[in-house]
């Protein structure tokens, strides 16, 4: 199929784009990377009267790295972010997730702001943004505001954006040196939309000493980390609800010492809390264990942890396609 008829405008400045959105309100849709919108247009699932193409608005395309944050313009391509060593070194969650978004051709066009505004509950970037504690900048002809990522997503493909508003950028706080982050997901085939995914961030109180492997199928019974307490813990699940979900059970880890038993209990509780079907619950359990372990090892230091990671039973973790670019 082909799209229903629409008017097309291509502003060159942000204020011009916002004026177009204000004039047409709910009848307008924003075109950035087009990786999600164009298929919906072709299927006539969405039928805007006006398409506002923001690809000419250069001020929305930037990556700014400071000591405490990485600020990304809404029009920044996912591939650009993936290949920026300043970003991947500071934000392991993004480094894990970005190579798994579709294929290189998708990431070459897909934008960070577009993926967040699309609000696919199974997509990588919405859950990563929530786990990072990211903040989204939103603008309209009437002014601007900043919204926490967790509040930004309302339901599947629905956000707090009002007609006439546009995501202009996102700010990812840089975690402390005692924080480990990880993203893991499962997809039926390479480059498919994930069936489920889990983002995790763990902050430790001190540099720990690890006795024995942390992971063995996937968490070794009796593994103990000395001289460390978990100061903060975040777990975000994708693909198991109508938006990125934070299982409350992860709060049990705050103030506790990392251990296989604690991780297993939280992963089991997270799976049971999910409203997904039994298959996805099993995935959440296995992925949560893997994400917790990987985040812990990164917080503790790879050399200290000395763990050997094993895959979730029956799964093959999706691989990066940079080697075939």
C-alpha positions as CSV (number, residue, x, y, z in Angstrom):
1,X,0.0,0.0,0.0
2,X,0.9,3.6,-0.3
3,X,0.3,6.5,2.1
4,X,-2.9,8.5,2.1
5,X,-2.4,12.0,0.6
6,X,-0.7,14.5,2.9
7,X,1.0,17.9,2.7
8,X,4.7,18.0,3.1
9,X,6.8,20.7,4.8
10,X,10.6,20.8,5.4
11,X,11.6,23.5,7.9
12,X,15.2,24.6,8.3
13,X,14.9,26.0,11.8
14,X,13.4,24.7,15.1
15,X,11.1,27.6,15.5
16,X,9.8,27.1,12.0
17,X,9.1,23.4,12.7
18,X,7.3,24.3,16.0
19,X,5.2,26.8,14.2
20,X,4.1,24.2,11.7
21,X,3.2,21.8,14.5
22,X,1.3,24.5,16.3
23,X,-0.7,25.3,13.2
24,X,-1.7,21.8,12.4
25,X,-1.9,20.2,15.9
26,X,-3.0,16.6,15.9
27,X,-3.2,16.6,12.1
28,X,0.6,16.7,11.8
29,X,3.2,14.0,12.2
30,X,7.0,14.5,12.6
31,X,9.3,12.7,10.1
32,X,12.9,12.2,11.4
33,X,14.5,8.8,10.6
34,X,11.2,7.4,9.3
35,X,12.1,3.8,10.3
36,X,8.8,3.4,12.2
37,X,6.6,6.1,10.7
38,X,7.1,5.3,7.0
39,X,5.8,1.7,7.3
40,X,2.8,3.0,9.3
41,X,2.1,5.6,6.6
42,X,2.3,2.9,3.9
43,X,-0.1,0.7,5.8
44,X,-2.3,3.7,6.4
45,X,-2.3,3.0,10.1
46,X,-1.6,6.7,10.5
47,X,-3.0,9.3,8.1
48,X,-1.6,12.7,8.9
49,X,-2.8,15.7,6.9
50,X,0.7,17.3,7.2
51,X,4.1,15.7,7.4
52,X,6.7,17.9,9.1
53,X,10.2,16.7,8.0
54,X,12.7,17.9,10.6
55,X,15.8,16.5,8.9
56,X,16.8,20.0,7.8
57,X,16.9,21.3,11.4
58,X,20.6,21.1,12.1
59,X,20.3,22.3,15.6
60,X,18.6,19.0,16.6
61,X,21.6,17.0,15.5
62,X,24.4,17.0,18.2
63,X,26.3,15.0,20.8
64,X,27.7,16.9,23.7
65,X,29.8,15.1,26.3
66,X,30.4,16.7,29.7
67,X,31.8,15.3,33.0
68,X,28.4,14.4,34.3
69,X,26.2,13.8,31.2
70,X,25.9,12.9,27.6
71,X,23.4,15.2,25.8
72,X,22.0,14.0,22.5
73,X,20.0,15.9,20.0
74,X,16.7,14.3,18.9
75,X,17.8,14.1,15.3
76,X,21.1,12.3,16.1
77,X,21.4,9.0,14.2
78,X,21.6,5.9,16.3
79,X,24.6,4.7,14.3
80,X,26.5,7.9,15.1
81,X,26.0,7.4,18.8
82,X,26.9,3.7,18.6
83,X,30.3,4.6,17.0
84,X,31.2,7.5,19.3
85,X,33.8,6.2,21.8
86,X,33.1,9.0,24.2
87,X,29.5,7.8,24.6
88,X,30.1,4.1,24.7
89,X,32.8,4.5,27.3
90,X,30.6,6.5,29.6
91,X,27.3,4.8,29.1
92,X,27.6,1.0,29.0
93,X,23.8,0.6,28.7
94,X,23.9,2.5,25.4
95,X,27.0,0.6,24.3
96,X,25.1,-2.7,24.8
97,X,21.8,-1.7,23.3
98,X,22.6,0.4,20.2
99,X,24.2,-2.4,18.2
100,X,21.1,-4.5,18.7
101,X,18.7,-2.0,17.1
102,X,17.7,-3.6,13.8
103,X,20.5,-3.6,11.2
104,X,23.1,-1.0,10.3
105,X,20.8,0.4,7.6
106,X,18.1,1.0,10.2
107,X,20.5,2.7,12.6
108,X,22.0,4.8,9.9
109,X,18.6,6.5,9.5
110,X,16.9,5.9,12.8
111,X,17.2,8.8,15.3
112,X,17.4,8.7,19.1
113,X,14.5,11.1,19.5
114,X,12.3,9.3,17.0
115,X,12.8,6.0,18.8
116,X,11.9,7.5,22.1
117,X,8.8,9.4,20.7
118,X,7.6,6.3,19.0
119,X,7.4,4.6,22.4
120,X,7.5,0.9,21.3
121,X,7.4,-0.9,24.6
122,X,9.7,-3.7,23.3
123,X,12.3,-1.3,21.8
124,X,15.8,-0.9,23.4
125,X,16.1,2.9,23.8
126,X,12.9,3.6,25.9
127,X,14.0,1.1,28.5
128,X,17.6,2.2,28.4
129,X,16.5,5.8,28.9
130,X,14.4,4.8,31.9
131,X,17.2,2.8,33.5
132,X,19.7,5.6,32.9
133,X,17.4,8.2,34.6
134,X,17.5,10.2,31.3
135,X,15.7,13.5,30.9
136,X,13.9,14.5,27.7
137,X,13.7,18.0,26.5
138,X,10.4,18.9,24.9
139,X,9.6,22.1,23.0
140,X,6.5,23.7,21.4
141,X,5.6,27.2,20.1
142,X,4.5,28.0,23.6
143,X,7.7,27.1,25.4
144,X,9.7,24.1,26.6
145,X,9.8,21.6,29.4
146,X,11.9,18.7,30.7
147,X,10.4,15.3,31.5
148,X,12.0,12.3,33.2
149,X,12.1,9.3,30.9
150,X,10.0,7.2,33.3
151,X,7.2,9.7,33.2
152,X,7.5,10.3,29.4
153,X,6.1,6.8,28.5
154,X,2.4,6.5,29.2
155,X,1.3,3.3,27.3
156,X,2.2,1.4,24.1
157,X,3.1,4.0,21.5
158,X,1.8,6.8,23.7
159,X,3.8,9.5,25.5
160,X,3.2,12.7,27.4
161,X,3.7,14.7,24.2
162,X,0.8,17.0,23.4
163,X,-0.2,18.0,19.9
164,X,2.3,20.7,18.7
165,X,5.2,19.4,20.9
166,X,8.5,17.9,19.8
167,X,11.3,16.1,21.5
168,X,14.4,18.1,21.0
169,X,17.0,16.2,23.0
170,X,17.8,13.8,25.7
171,X,20.2,14.0,28.6
172,X,21.8,10.8,29.9
173,X,23.6,11.2,33.3
174,X,27.0,9.6,33.4
175,X,27.1,6.9,36.1
176,X,29.7,7.0,38.9
177,X,32.8,4.7,38.7
178,X,31.1,2.4,41.2
179,X,28.1,1.8,38.9
180,X,27.8,-1.0,36.5
181,X,25.2,-1.0,33.7
182,X,24.0,-3.8,31.4
183,X,21.4,-4.5,28.7
184,X,20.5,-8.0,27.5
185,X,17.7,-9.0,25.2
186,X,16.3,-12.0,23.4
187,X,15.0,-12.0,19.8
188,X,13.9,-14.9,17.7
189,X,16.1,-13.9,14.8
190,X,18.9,-11.5,14.3
191,X,17.7,-7.9,13.9
192,X,14.2,-8.8,14.9
193,X,12.2,-6.7,17.3
194,X,13.1,-8.1,20.8
195,X,10.7,-10.5,22.4
196,X,11.9,-9.2,25.8
197,X,14.8,-7.2,27.2
198,X,16.2,-6.1,30.6
199,X,18.2,-3.1,31.5
200,X,20.1,-3.0,34.8
201,X,22.2,-0.6,36.8
202,X,23.9,-1.4,40.2
203,X,25.9,1.0,42.3
204,X,28.2,-0.4,45.0
205,X,29.3,1.3,48.2
206,X,33.0,0.3,47.8
207,X,35.4,-1.5,45.6
208,X,34.5,-5.1,46.3
209,X,36.5,-8.3,46.6
210,X,34.9,-11.2,44.8
211,X,35.2,-14.7,46.1
212,X,34.4,-17.3,43.5
213,X,32.4,-17.0,40.3
214,X,29.5,-14.7,40.4
215,X,27.8,-16.5,37.5
216,X,27.4,-20.2,36.9
217,X,24.2,-21.2,35.2
218,X,23.7,-18.2,35.5
219,X,24.3,-17.4,39.2
220,X,26.5,-19.6,41.3
221,X,25.1,-20.6,44.7
222,X,27.2,-19.3,47.5
223,X,29.0,-16.6,45.5
224,X,29.8,-13.8,47.8
225,X,31.3,-10.3,47.3
226,X,33.0,-8.9,50.4
227,X,33.3,-5.3,51.5
228,X,30.5,-4.0,49.2
229,X,26.9,-3.0,49.7
230,X,24.5,-2.2,46.9
231,X,23.7,1.5,47.3
232,X,21.3,1.7,44.3
233,X,19.7,-0.8,42.0
234,X,17.6,-0.3,38.9
235,X,15.9,-3.0,36.8
236,X,13.8,-2.1,33.7
237,X,11.9,-4.7,31.6
238,X,11.0,-4.3,27.9
239,X,8.5,-6.2,25.9
240,X,6.4,-7.4,28.9
241,X,4.0,-4.5,29.3
242,X,2.6,-1.5,27.7
243,X,5.7,0.6,28.5
244,X,9.2,0.1,30.1
245,X,8.4,-1.4,33.5
246,X,10.4,-1.2,36.8
247,X,9.8,-4.3,39.0
248,X,9.5,-3.0,42.6
249,X,11.3,-6.2,43.8
250,X,14.7,-4.7,42.8
251,X,14.5,-2.3,45.7
252,X,15.2,-5.3,48.0
253,X,18.8,-5.2,46.8
254,X,19.4,-1.7,48.1
255,X,21.4,-1.9,51.3
256,X,22.1,-5.6,50.8
257,X,25.3,-7.3,49.9
258,X,25.5,-8.8,46.3
259,X,24.9,-12.5,46.3
260,X,23.6,-15.2,44.1
261,X,20.7,-15.8,46.4
262,X,19.7,-12.1,46.4
263,X,19.9,-11.9,42.6
264,X,17.9,-15.1,42.1
265,X,15.1,-13.9,44.4
266,X,14.8,-10.5,42.6
267,X,14.9,-12.1,39.2
268,X,12.1,-14.6,40.2
269,X,10.0,-11.8,41.8
270,X,10.4,-9.6,38.7
271,X,9.2,-12.5,36.4
272,X,6.2,-13.2,38.6
273,X,5.3,-9.5,38.9
274,X,5.3,-9.2,35.1
275,X,1.8,-9.3,33.4
276,X,3.3,-11.1,30.4
277,X,2.6,-14.7,29.4
278,X,4.5,-17.6,30.8
279,X,7.1,-17.7,28.0
280,X,8.0,-14.1,28.5
281,X,8.1,-14.5,32.2
282,X,10.7,-17.2,31.8
283,X,12.7,-14.9,29.6
284,X,12.5,-12.1,32.1
285,X,13.8,-14.4,34.8
286,X,16.8,-15.5,32.8
287,X,17.6,-12.1,31.3
288,X,17.3,-10.4,34.7
289,X,19.8,-12.8,36.2
290,X,22.2,-12.2,33.3
291,X,21.8,-8.4,33.5
292,X,22.3,-8.3,37.2
293,X,25.5,-10.4,36.9
294,X,26.9,-8.3,34.1
295,X,26.1,-5.0,35.9
296,X,27.7,-6.3,39.0
297,X,30.9,-7.4,37.2
298,X,31.2,-4.0,35.6
299,X,30.7,-2.3,38.9
300,X,33.2,-4.5,40.6
301,X,35.7,-4.5,37.6
302,X,35.9,-7.3,35.1
303,X,39.2,-8.6,36.5
304,X,37.9,-8.8,40.1
305,X,34.7,-10.7,39.2
306,X,36.3,-13.6,37.3
307,X,32.9,-14.9,36.3
308,X,32.0,-17.1,33.3
309,X,28.7,-16.1,31.7
310,X,26.4,-18.7,30.2
311,X,23.4,-18.0,28.0
312,X,19.7,-18.3,29.0
313,X,18.6,-21.9,28.2
314,X,17.4,-22.1,24.6
315,X,18.5,-18.6,23.6
316,X,21.2,-17.2,21.4
317,X,22.2,-13.6,22.3
318,X,22.0,-11.3,19.3
319,X,25.3,-10.3,17.9
320,X,26.6,-7.0,16.6
321,X,26.7,-6.6,12.8
322,X,29.5,-4.0,12.7
323,X,31.9,-6.6,11.3
324,X,29.8,-6.9,8.1
325,X,29.3,-3.1,7.6
